[in-house]
């Protein structure tokens, strides 16, 4: 690794984790994922591609993963299943995993989403009177009344987990 690559490696890794964590916390607290988080993650892949020594064709293939996830997510958005911020975050993080790992990524997001749903049900059932939870959007509405989950939390947890599990942070 040359002198330039070492600090860039840490910049990319720390920025990836920080931006995803910010998006997840923002979604948890306000059910809003800022657009800038998806933009930063999509652009941050360019220096990561440089560090991984990916060619232009491979980088284009990775962006095609993001575009495909965005298209599929847009269908889920029109059906009211996912929020717009969730769709953009899935697309921006999915391109990091490429076609080879996209199914593992989607499985991890789904699994984390299930854990999130169970957690929200438990919070609503046993901790709904807790003052520190009362103001959260996820605590409003009765169970089964079409309330939305802060799915950015599941997307963020899955992305950070796989980033390190697949060794992407180590190979930068």
NUTOR-64198 format. One line per field, with one value per residue (C-alpha): residue in one letter; x, y, z. Coordinates in Angstrom, 2 decimals, always signed. Last residue first. Layout:
<recs>
r: (A ...)
east: (X ...)
north: (Y ...)
up: (Z ...)
</recs>
This chain:
<recs>
r: (X X X X X X X X X X X X X X X X X X X X X X X X X X X X X X X X X X X X X X X X X X X X X X X X X X X X X X X X X X X X X X X X X X X X X X X X X X X X X X X X X X X X X X X X X X X X X X X X X X X X X X X X X X X X X X X X X X X X X X X X X X X X X X X X X X X X X X X X X X X X X X X X X X X X X X X X X X X X X X X X X X X X X X X X X X X X)
east: (-9.47 -9.20 -9.75 -12.90 -14.32 -13.60 -16.90 -17.79 -16.59 -18.77 -21.35 -22.01 -21.91 -24.40 -26.72 -26.86 -27.43 -30.19 -31.90 -31.73 -32.81 -35.94 -37.37 -40.58 -43.81 -47.20 -49.92 -52.38 -51.18 -50.11 -51.64 -50.10 -47.09 -44.07 -42.16 -42.36 -40.31 -41.64 -42.78 -39.52 -37.69 -40.88 -41.38 -45.13 -44.80 -42.23 -43.85 -46.03 -44.65 -41.02 -41.67 -43.34 -40.51 -37.90 -39.75 -39.84 -36.14 -35.16 -37.19 -35.56 -32.14 -33.01 -34.31 -31.21 -28.98 -30.85 -30.56 -26.80 -26.33 -28.26 -26.10 -22.84 -21.57 -23.52 -21.61 -21.31 -20.54 -23.32 -25.81 -25.00 -26.21 -29.18 -30.34 -29.94 -31.93 -34.78 -34.84 -34.98 -37.97 -39.88 -40.53 -43.76 -46.06 -46.60 -44.92 -41.96 -41.69 -41.52 -38.92 -36.96 -36.67 -35.41 -33.03 -31.69 -31.06 -29.30 -27.15 -26.19 -25.48 -23.11 -21.12 -21.06 -19.74 -16.98 -16.15 -15.95 -13.76 -11.24 -11.15 -7.89 -9.53 -8.15 -9.43 -12.82 -12.91 -12.08 -15.13 -17.38 -17.44 -19.61 -22.46 -22.10 -22.01 -25.12 -27.02 -26.21 -26.96 -30.57 -31.27 -32.98 -36.14 -38.04 -37.31 -35.34 -34.81 -34.30 -31.73 -29.98 -29.78 -28.64 -25.97 -24.73 -24.51 -22.54 -20.19 -19.49 -18.69 -16.74 -14.56 -13.80 -13.20 -10.97 -9.07 -8.27 -7.44 -4.89 -3.18 -3.56 -1.42 +1.73 +1.49 +0.00)
north: (-1.10 -4.81 -4.65 -2.53 -4.84 -7.91 -9.60 -9.50 -5.89 -4.34 -7.03 -5.83 -2.15 -2.68 -4.93 -2.50 +0.48 -1.19 -2.37 +1.11 +2.68 +0.57 +3.05 +1.05 +2.48 +2.44 +0.79 +0.38 -3.08 -1.93 +1.38 +4.64 +6.50 +4.70 +4.65 +8.45 +8.80 +11.27 +8.71 +6.78 +8.84 +9.17 +5.40 +4.75 +2.62 +0.35 -3.07 -3.46 -0.69 -1.54 -5.26 -4.62 -2.27 -4.90 -7.56 -5.26 -4.39 -8.07 -8.71 -5.75 -7.09 -10.35 -8.53 -6.31 -9.39 -11.24 -8.22 -8.06 -11.81 -11.52 -8.57 -10.40 -11.36 -8.61 -5.91 -5.28 -1.56 -0.96 -2.09 +0.82 +3.54 +1.51 +0.50 +4.09 +5.50 +3.03 +3.63 +7.39 +6.98 +4.90 +1.22 -0.81 +1.95 +0.21 +3.09 +2.70 -1.04 -0.32 +2.37 -0.18 -2.45 +0.45 +1.63 -1.88 -2.11 +1.29 +0.30 -2.97 -1.09 +1.11 -2.01 -3.05 +0.41 +0.04 -3.37 -1.95 +0.98 -1.31 -2.08 -1.53 -2.07 +1.34 +2.98 +1.34 +2.66 +6.13 +5.86 +4.22 +7.45 +8.97 +6.52 +6.81 +10.63 +10.76 +8.32 +10.36 +13.67 +12.65 +12.79 +9.71 +10.83 +8.66 +11.25 +9.54 +6.09 +7.42 +9.96 +7.25 +4.98 +7.76 +8.87 +5.29 +4.96 +8.21 +7.27 +3.73 +4.80 +7.88 +5.82 +3.21 +5.72 +8.00 +5.03 +3.68 +7.16 +7.52 +4.27 +4.78 +7.92 +6.37 +3.29 +0.00)
up: (+1.09 +1.69 +5.44 +5.20 +2.54 +4.64 +3.87 +7.55 +7.89 +5.21 +5.87 +9.42 +8.45 +5.64 +7.66 +10.59 +8.28 +6.29 +9.47 +11.03 +7.75 +8.12 +10.64 +10.74 +9.42 +11.04 +9.00 +11.85 +12.88 +16.30 +17.28 +16.21 +17.52 +18.98 +15.68 +15.51 +18.70 +21.24 +23.81 +23.91 +26.54 +28.56 +28.94 +28.70 +25.55 +27.21 +27.36 +24.28 +22.10 +22.86 +22.33 +18.96 +17.97 +18.84 +16.85 +13.83 +14.17 +14.37 +11.24 +9.50 +10.48 +8.72 +5.65 +5.44 +5.88 +3.13 +0.83 +1.44 +0.98 -2.27 -3.40 -2.68 -6.15 -7.88 -6.06 -2.33 -2.34 -4.87 -2.25 +0.06 -2.29 -3.56 -0.09 +1.13 -1.80 -1.26 +2.49 +1.93 -0.36 +2.16 +1.65 +1.37 +0.10 -3.23 -5.06 -2.70 -3.37 -7.10 -6.45 -4.43 -7.44 -9.57 -6.81 -6.33 -10.07 -10.09 -7.12 -8.76 -12.00 -9.98 -9.13 -12.78 -13.73 -11.13 -12.57 -16.10 -15.01 -13.38 -9.70 -7.87 -4.48 -3.43 -6.60 -6.17 -2.61 -3.95 -6.23 -3.63 -1.65 -4.38 -3.75 +0.03 -0.10 -2.31 -0.11 +3.01 +1.26 +0.73 +4.48 +5.90 +7.69 +10.14 +12.84 +15.60 +14.09 +10.56 +11.78 +13.77 +10.73 +8.38 +10.86 +11.27 +7.49 +7.24 +10.07 +8.83 +5.28 +6.43 +8.77 +6.12 +3.30 +5.40 +6.80 +3.35 +2.08 +4.87 +3.73 -0.02 -0.34 +1.17 -1.02 +0.00)
</recs>
